[in-house]
Amino acid sequence: MELYRKNSIDISRITTQNYSTSFSLAVKMLKPEYRKGIYAIYGYVRFADEIVDTFFEQNQQVLLNEFRKETFDAIERKFSINPVIDSFLWVVNEFAIDHHLITAFLDSMEMDLNNLEYDQNMLKDYIYGSAEVVGLMCLRVFYKGEPDKYDSLIAPARKLGEAFQKVNFLRDAQDDFESKGRVYFKNIDFNNFDKHTKLQIEQEIQKDFEEAFEGVKALKKEVRFGVYLAYRYYQRLLHKIQMAQPHEILNVRFSVKNHKKIYLMFNAFVRNSFNLL
């Protein structure tokens, strides 16, 4: 069983590396004892995301229902023949991740199957489940057995997830809007997207980043570098979006070039090491 569980976690690690080089790099900056848990979380949420964003030729609702049932059945029996779910149930049980966070995440995935336009309340629920709870799961890994510290960081952790998700909304607008017909921002017409509307969204995201940064600074050093690197990476994405014209949002998927990632990593390392955050 020990070998099987190691294999399950390795598969989640490979999944993370295949799907996101940037996130993988940030995870590698964590102390080794935290990495397995974060890989397990990412692998799980990535598989769920694939169900709603990729398998259009399948009955996605049935797949998601099966995925949800297998998740909670596996957590209870402490084993799954699906290695990604098996690694996730390990992190859930090992770090006492609240089950309501898992439910909220899966509910948000289901929203993507049923909603093409989101009002303010729906968007709030969607961002909480799709991004904020993932940050809270990671926070449980970082602060195992430290409930007071976990509680003190809930608010900024949620803001960080919110900021990341909103950046993703703008970065992925072309695919979400043109390919899937999804509009996450309320009353946004991407066919007539103007500078004023774009600026309003960007200012909202920047405010989220500022509130989240207080939590990043408060993290213990063993995990702060990795989280700060992800923070800087997403800030760079936001900066590129800010520099772009409104029409480019539907024509370009913004990314950070490898040489810039190296610079961001070096700069984040120096600032974190010398407490210059």
N, C-alpha and C positions, 0 to 999 in steps of 0.2 A: 504493500500500500504506500509505503514511503516513496518508492521509485515511481509509482503511478502518479502520486501527487506532484513530485518534482517534474515529471513529464508534462503534467497539466499546466503548471506555472510556466514552464519553458515555452509552451505553445502560446500562452498569453503574452509572454515577453516577445516572441517572434512576431505575433500579431501586431503588437505595439510598434515594433521596428519597421514592419512592412507598411503600415498605414501612416505613420507619422514620424519622420526623422527628427523633427524639431522637438516633439514631446519626448521621444526616446532620449534625445540628448539631455533634456532637462531632468529626466528620471535618473540618468547615469550620474548626475551631479549630487544626488542624494546619497547619504550614507547607505552602505549595502543592506543593512537590516530593514530599511524601508522600501527597497526597490520591488521586492516580490509582491507586496501588497498592492502597490500602485500599478504594476503590470497586470495583476489579476483584475483590478477594477477597470482599467482601460480596455483589456481584451473583452470583457463582458459587455461594456457599453458600446463598443465598436460592433460586436456581433448583432446586438439589438438594433443599432442604427442601420446596419446593412439590410435587416429585414424590411424596414420601412422605406429605405432610400434606394435599394438596388433590385430586389427580387420582384419586379413588377409583373413578371409572367406567372408568378405564383399567387395563391390566395394569401395575401400578406396578413390578413386578420387571423386566419387559422394558424399561420406560422407564429405570430406574436402570442396568441393564446397558448399555444403549445410551449413556447419559450418561457412564458410567465409561469405556467403550471410546473414545468420541469425545474425552474429556479427554486420555487418554494418547497417542492417535494424534495429536491436535492439538499437544500439547507437543513431540512428536518432529518433526513436519513444520513447526512454528512458524506454523501458520495453521489457522483454522476458519471455516466458513461460519456457525456459531452465534456471534453477536457477544459473548455473555456468556462462552462458553468461550474465544473469541479474546482477549478482554481478560485473562482469567485466565492463559492460557498465556504472555501477555506478561509478567505479573508474576512467574510461576514462573521463567521463563528470565532475566528481567532481574535478579531479586534472589536467584537460586539457592535457591529454596524447595525443601526436601527432599521428594522424591516420597513418602516413607513417611508424611508428614503428610497428603498428599492421600488416600492409600490408607486411612489411619485414619479420616479424615473420611467417606469414602464407605462404609466398613464400618459406621460408626455409623448412617448414614442407612438402610442395609440392615437394621440391627437393628430399626428402627422398623417394618419390614414384617413381621418375624417374631416379635417378642417383645411381649407385653402386660404382663408383670410381670418385673422385673429383680431378680436376686439381687445380693449385694454386689460380686462380681467383674464381673458383666455391667455393673452401673451404673458402676463405675470405668472400664471400657473405653469405655462409651458417652459418658461425660462427657469423657474424654480426646479421643475422636474428634470429637464434636459441638461442643465448645467450646474445650478447651485448645489443640488444634492450630491453631485459627483465630487465637488470640492469638499463637501462635508464628509463624504466617505473617506477621502484622502486624509482629511484632518483627523479622523478616527485612527488611521494608521500611524500618523505622526505622534499622536498623544494617547497611546494605549495606556489605560489605567490612570489617566490624568483628566478626570471629568471637569474640574474647575478650569483648567487651561483650555480645554476643548470649548467649553461654554463661552469663554471670554473671546474666542476667535470666530464664533459662528457668524456674526454680522459681516465682518470684512471678508470672510471666506465666501459668503454668498455674493457679495458685491464683486469679488474677483471672477466668480463663475458667470455672473451677469454681464460683466464687461467683455469677457472672452466670447460669450455667445453672441452678443450684439455685433462685435467685430466680425464674427463668422457670418452673421446675417448679411452684412454688407459685402464681405469678400465672396460669398457664395450666391449673391443675388441673381446672377445670370442663370445658374443652374436651377435654383429654387423657383424663380419666377417663370422663366421661359420653358424649362423642361418639366417642372412639377406643378406649376401654377400656384405656388405658395407665396403669400405676402405676410410677413411676420409683423411689420410695423403698421400700426393702425392708420387708415386713410392715406396710404402711400400709393401713388400711381407711378410705377417705375417707367411707364411710357412717357410721362411728363415730369420727370424727376428734376427739381431745380436746385439752385445753390442754397436758397434759404432753408428748404426742407433738409437737405444734406447737412448743413451746418447745425441745425437743431439736433439731429441725431448724433452727430459727432460730439457736440457739447455735452449731451446726455451721457455718452460713453466715457468721455474724459472725466466727468464727475464721478462715475462709478469707479474708474481707475484710482482716482484720488482717495476715495473712501477705502478702497481695498488695500491701498499701500500701507495704511496704518497697521493692518494685520500682517502684511508681508514683513514689515520691520520687526514685529513682535514675535515672529517665529524663532524657534531655537535654531542655532547655527547648523545643526546636523541636517536640516531640511531647507533652511532659508535660501541657500544658493540656488538649488534646483527650482524652487518656486519663483524666486526673483528673476531667474533667467527666462522662465516662461512669461513672466510679467513684462520683461523688457522686449521679448520677441513680439508679443501681441501689441505692445505700445508702438513698436516699429511698424507693424501692419496698419495700425490706426493712422500713423503719420503718413504712410503712403496713400491711404485712402483720402486723407485730408488734402493732400497735394493734387489729387486727381480731379478732373472735371466730372460733373454729375453724369453725363452720358457714358463715361468710362465704367461706371459701376456695373452696367449690363454688358460690357464688352471685354472686361479684363478681370481675371481672377488673380488678385494681388498675392504676392509671396515675397519672402525675404531670401535674397541670394546667399549662397553658401559662404562667400567671403565676409558678408555682413553678419552672418550668424557667428562666425569665428570672432569677429570684433566684439559683438554683443556678449559672447561668452567670456572673453578676456576682461572686458570692462566690468561685467557683473561680478566676476571673480575678485577683482581688485576692490571694488566698492564693498562687497560683502565681507571680504577678509579684513578690511580695515574699518569696518563699521561706518561706512560713508553713505549709507542709504538715507 
